[in-house]
Every structure is written in C-alpha cells, then in structure tokens.
Amino acid sequence: MRANIAAYDMWSPSSLEEALVALDSEPGANRPFAGGTDLMVLLEAGVLPPGRFMNIWGLDDLRGIEITDESITLGALTTYGEIRADEFLAEHYPMLGEAAKETGAIAIQSRGTLGGNIMNASPAADTPPALLVYDAEIQMESVKGNRWVPYSEFHLGYKSMKAEPNELLKAIRIPRKHEGWVPYYRKVGTRKAQAISKVCFASNTKMNDSVVEEIRIALASVAPIPLRCQQTEAILRGNALDADLINTAAAAFEKEITPIDDIRSTAVYRVRVSVNLLRDMLGSLVN
C-alpha cells in the first residue's frame, strides 16, 4: 500500500549553513534526504512516517574526494558510482569499490550515497564492514562546529547512533596506513546481484612472515549493528598463523557474532557461513 504523498513535505536548503540552522532550530523536524534510495522503498511500501524532509542533494560542501599524504576524505554525498569510478580508491581501498559494486543496480549506485548508507544504520549494509576494517572516522557537523567519531564507536544499537538531532554527517575519513595489508571482502546473498546480504564479511590483515601483526575483522547481518570482531582479532594478533590458531579463532568468532532468524536467512546458516568465510580468509593468508 502506497503512502499518501500529501502527508510529506520537502524543501531544499541553499547552503550547508542553512541546513544546519534548520536542524538546530527545530530538532527532529527536518529529516535529511539525499539519494533517497532507502526512503523511497519505505514510501512505496506505505511505511515511511509522514513529515518534513530536507533535500541535501545539492549541498556541494558534502561532496568530493580529497587525498592527502595522511588520509583520504570522502564527502557524505559521495555516491557508490563515484567510489567505483575512482582509480585511487580502486588501488588503495579496493574493498570500498567491492562494497559499492554489491549495492543495488547501476541506478541505485548513481543515487545512493556513502553517508546515507551509514545514517540509514541498517545492520545489513554493504559498506560499513569495509569502513570498519579501514579504521574510518566520520565527521559530524552542527552549528556549534564539528567533531570526528571513530566509526567503530558510532553505532550504539539497532538504528541507534552517536548522532545528535542537530547534526549532519559531513565526511568520512580513512587513514593511509594500510599499505601492504591484505584485504578480503565477501558478500553472501540470495542472488549474485541486487540482494540484501545474508552475511557480509570484510577483513584487513598485516602479516609479518607467518605472524599476524595486525588485523581487522568486521561483518554485517550478524548483529544489531555492523560488527567489529575485536575479541577474535585479539586472539590472532601477534601470533603465528597455523591450523591450531585458526581453530581457536573460529571458536571465539562463533561466540562473538549474534545473528538472528529473519526473512532472508536463519541464524544457523549465518553462523556457518561466517565461520567458513573466516576460515577461508585465514587460510588464504597461510598459502
């Protein structure tokens, strides 16, 4: 059942400053709207709550990809298509491109934004695992200024985030410290394309001969939030990778994730697939 369009209002601020003032003067009254790829699904299903939406698509301050010697910064309105087309990202942050490629069809990739994927806060989103293993930070902006939040600390619970009603997500910053690390990204869905993930797995590992010097492991669709598996990382970090260590890590990993049964899959299946992906990733580091 479609929603009643008359129940919605949308306006477009002329600047980032105007948008922030509106958010600050009426907290919760203006819902930011960018690509709309998630909200339009809710609208068509008749479950989008009525209200006022603020169209931020035209705010150039939220766009662009900036590269420095220390980091790369992506504006919140960077689309999946722009991520896929960027040669620097393809070379140095390939998992972002993999995640962007897995997100919907070409039309969705042309409108859907990295910031929207974060702020929609779906535990099944494709880009958060990659952002987590790249040690991303996000910049939250308000009329009072801006603050940087480690992305690993941003999601507090299902659809709950470390964001104030008067703030906009402005940018995502990734440090340039992962040269020589080994990336691994896999998405498992019902189909090879245009499917919400049953399990989305990302890891980034720095090896020193057979020793796991540093490692990041993150998943989507196995917990109420995009999950960084720090307990499993701690077991692996600083140790020589062999069959015994892989078995120990797999046992801890199985306890660390908390998938549920839903319309797309079962908890049992998600655990089995997740553990298999962990073993596959670790096995590839040994070979």
N, C-alpha and C positions, 0 to 999 in steps of 0.2 A: 504494500500500500504506500503510495507516494505521499510525501508531506505537503502541506498547504503552503505554497510559496509566499502567500501574503503574510505568513507568520514570521517572515525573515526580513531583515534589513541589512544592507551592506553599503559601506562608504569607503572612500579611498583617501587616506591622508596624503598630503603633498610632500611631506618630508618625514624623516625618522623622528625629528624633534616633535612634530605634531602628533605622531603616533604615540610617542612616549608620554606626552602631556595628557592625551586622551586616556591612556591606560592608568595613569596616576590619579586623574581627577575623578574617574568612575571605575574603581577596581572591580573587575569581573563583568563589566557591562559590554566590553568590546572583545570579541573573540577573534584573534588573528587568523587570517585566511590567506594562504599563499597559493600553492598549486591546486589545492582543493581535491587532490586525488583520493584522500581518505574521507573527507567530509561529504563529498558527492555520493559516495557509496551509502553513507548513512541517510542522506537526503532521499535517495531513490528508494531506500528501504522503509522510509517513513519513521525513522527513529532518531533523527537529528533534532535535538532540543531547539525550540524557537528562540530567536533572539537577534542581537545585532552583531554583525561580523565586520571586521576591519580588514580591508584588502591591502596587504602589504607587498603585493607582487611587484609594484612599480618603484619600490624603495631601493635605489642604487647603492645606498650605504650597506645593504645586506647582501651585496653581490661581489663577485670577484674571487680570484685565487692569487694569493700573494706568497712568493717564495723568498726566503732569506737563508742565510747560512745556518741559522739555528732551528728554523721551523718552516712549516707550510701552513697558511691560514686560509680557510675556505669560508666565504660568506654563507650565512644560513640559507640564502636562496639559491645556492649552487644546485643545479639540477643533476639528476642521475646521468642524463645525456652529456652534460658538460664534464662530469667526472670521467665518463668513458672516453671522451674525446681528448682528454688532457694527456700529452705524452710524458710529462714529468711524473704525474701520478701513476701512469702505467708502468714506468720503470722503477720508481722508488716505493710506491704504495699500491702494489698490484691488487691487494685484497679489496680496496675501495672500488676498483673497477669491476672485480668479480661480483661484489655485492650489488653494485649498480646494474650490472647486466642481468642479475637474477630478479630484479624488482620490476614486475609487471611487463607490459609490452612497450614498444617504442613510444607510443603516445603518452603513456604514464611516465616514462623516463624523460620526456620532454617537458613535463609539468611538475612532476614530483620533485621535492627538494630534500636536501640532506637535513636541514633544520626541521622540516615537517616530519621526517622520519623519526627524529629524536623526540620532538614535542608531542607527537601522537602517542608516544610511550607504549606502543604495542610490544608485548614480550616476544612476539614472533617476527619483529622487523629484521631486515636483512643487513643493514649497515652497522647497527650497534656492536655486534661481535668484533667486526674489523676495527672499529674505533677504539674499543676496549683494549685490544691487543697491540694497538699502535700508541697506547698511552695518551689518548686525546684529552684535551681540555676544551671546555666550552665557555664562551663569553656571554654573560647575561647583562643586558643594558636597561637602565631606567633613567628617569630624570635626575636621580641622585648620583649617577655615574655608572661605572661598570665593574664587574667582578668576574674573575676566572674560577671555574669549578672543575676539578678533575672529573672526567666523565664517569669514572668508576664509582664516584660518590653521588652522582646526580639522581639516579632512580632509587626511590625510597621504598616503594611498594607498587602494587598494580595500579597504573595510571597516576601514581603519586610521585612528584618530582621536587627537587630542591630549587623551586622557582617561585617567585612572588607574583601576585596578580598584576603588579605594575611593571613587570619585566618582559622584555623580548629577548629571544635568543638571537644574538648578532653574528657570531662567528664560531668556527671550530678550528682549533689549532693542534697540530701534530708535530712533536719534536723530530728533528732529523738526527736520530741517534740509532736507527735500526739498520744501518749499512752492514751487510754480511749476515743478517739474521735470516732464518729460513721461514717463509710464510706458508701457511696451509689454510685453505678455505673450502668448505664443502656445505652445500645446502641440499637437504633431502625433502622432497615434496611429493605430492601425488602425481604430478607431471614434471616434465623437464623444463617447462616454462610457465609463467603466469600462475604460479601456485603459491599459497601461503605455506611457509615452512613447517614441516613436522619437527625437524631439527636443523639448526644452522650452527655450524662449528667453525671457529677460527682459532688459529694459534700462531705465535711468532716466537722463534727459538734462536738463541745464540749458542752455538756449540763451540767447544774447545777440545778438539780431537773427539773423544767419546764422552766427554763430560758436558752435561747440560749447565752451561754457565749462567744463562738467564732464559726465562720462558714466560710467556703469557698465554693463557687459555681462556676462551670466552665462548658462550653459547647463547642462542635464542631458542624459545619454545620449550625450555625445560625448567622454567621457574617463573614466578610472577613478574620478574624483571629480566632484562638482558643480564646474564650472569658471568661474572669473572670468577674462575675457579682457583682461588688463591691457596686453598688447602692442598690441592693436587699439585699446583706449581711448587709449593714449598717442599713437597716430597721429592720432586725431580731436581730442583735447583741445587747445583753444586755436586751432583752425583754422576758417576759413570753409568751410561745408559746400557742396560743389559736386560735379559728376559725377566730376572727377578724384580728389578726396579719397575719394569713395565707392569708386571702383575700387581705389585704393591700400589702403584699409582692408579691402576684401573679399579682396584677395590675401593680406594679412597674416593675416586672420582664418582663412582656409582652412588656413594652415600651423599656426595656434595650436591648433586643435581636433584631437583624435586618436580619432575614432570607430572602432568595430570592427564586423565582421560578427557577428550573432547571430541567434537565432530570430525576433526581431521585425523586423529590417531589415538592410541592408548598409551598410558604411562609405561607399560611393559615394553612396548615397541620402541618408544623414545629412549628408554634406558639402554636397551640392547644396541640400538643404532649409535647412540652417543659413545658408548664404550668401544664399539667397533671402530668408530672414527678416531677415538683417542689412540687405540692400538695401531691403527693404520698410520697415523701421523708419527707416532714414536718409532714405529718400525721403519718408516722412511728415513728417519734420522740415523738409524743404525747402518742401513745399507749403503 
